[in-house]
Amino acid sequence: MSYIDGFVAAVPTANKAEYIRHASDAAAVFKEHGVVKMVECWGDDVPEGDVTSFPMAVQCRPDETVVFSWLVWPSREVRDKAMPRIMEDPRLQPDVNPMPFDGKRLIYGGFEVVVDV
């Protein structure tokens, strides 16, 4: 069964083009290491909540946009084997491909697929 890595971040709205370039460059690396599909979504209809919400979770500021992303792996085993190599890949180092957002507010996690229709 597939395995999913999910991400939510607040990206400065002015950095949209830079974010797309950053994600596209990273996608090539992830694909080389086994990712089946990578999806990056720029927030379009992401309301503030009263108790919880995407904007609240990433402390989104007025000049930022919420980004929602996921990676589809063939399995957790493939992901676990690939991630150390991906993190060491020179093309993803901060001096080569810096994150155009505050990584301290990035939310991420790995998920076992339980329904795939």
N, C-alpha and C positions, 0 to 999 in steps of 0.2 A: 504494500500500500504506500502511496505517496506520503511525503513529509513536507510540512510547510514551515518556513520561517516568515514571521510577520513583523512589520515595522510601522510605527507612527512617529512622525517628526513635525516640528514647526520650522518652516523654512522662510527666511525673509522673502517677501513677495518680489522684491527687486532682483532676487537671485534665481528666478525661475529658469532662465536659459542656462545659467551656470549649473543649476541642479540637474537639469536634463542631460547636459554634457557629462557631468560627474556620474550619474546613474548609467548612462549609455556606456561609458568607459568601463565601469565596474561590471556591467552585464557581460561584456566579452570575457572577462576573467572568470566570473561565476559559471558561465556556459562551458568554458574549457574544463572546469572542475566538476561537471556533472549536473548543474542546474538544468532542469527540463524547460522551465519557463520563469521569466522574471517580469513582474508587473509593477509599474510605478504610476500612481494616481495623484493628480494635483487637486486639492480640495475645491469643490464648486458649490456644494450645498451642505455645509458642515456647521450645524447650529450649536450655539452655546447651550449647555444644559443647566438645570437648576441644581442637580446633585452631582452628576458626572457627565462627561462629554469628551470627544476627541480634543477640542481646544483646551479644555480644562486639564486634561491628562498631560499634555505637553507644554502647558503654561504658554499657550499661543498669545503673542502680542498683537496689537492692532495692525502692525506693518508686516505680519507674517501670515502664511497660509499653511494649513495642515496637509501633510502628504501621507498617504497610506500606500504601503508597498508589501509585496510578498514574493517569495521565491518558492518554486515547486521543485522538490528533490524526488528522485525515484524512491528513496528510502531514508530513514534516519541514519542508517549505517553509512550510506554514501555521503551524506551531509557531514557526519562526524569525522570521517576520514579526510574530507576535502577542506573543511574550515581552517585547520592550522596552515595548510599550504596557501589558501586564499589570503589569510591574514599576513603571511610573509611575502606575498607576491609584490615585487617592486613597483608594479603599476598601480597599486592601491595604497602606497605609502603616503602619508600626509604631505610630504614635500612635493610629490608628483601629482596626486589627485586629492587635494584637500576637500574636506566636507564643507559645503557652502551653507552650513547651519550649525547650531549649537548641539553637538553630539551628547552633551550631558542631559539634554531633555528628550533624547531618542528613547522610545519604548520599543522593545523587541522581545520575541519569544519564539520557541519552537512548538509546533502543534502536530499531533497525530490526526490524520484524516479519519473521521468516523462516518461521514456521509459524503458521497461524491456522486451527484445525480447529473 
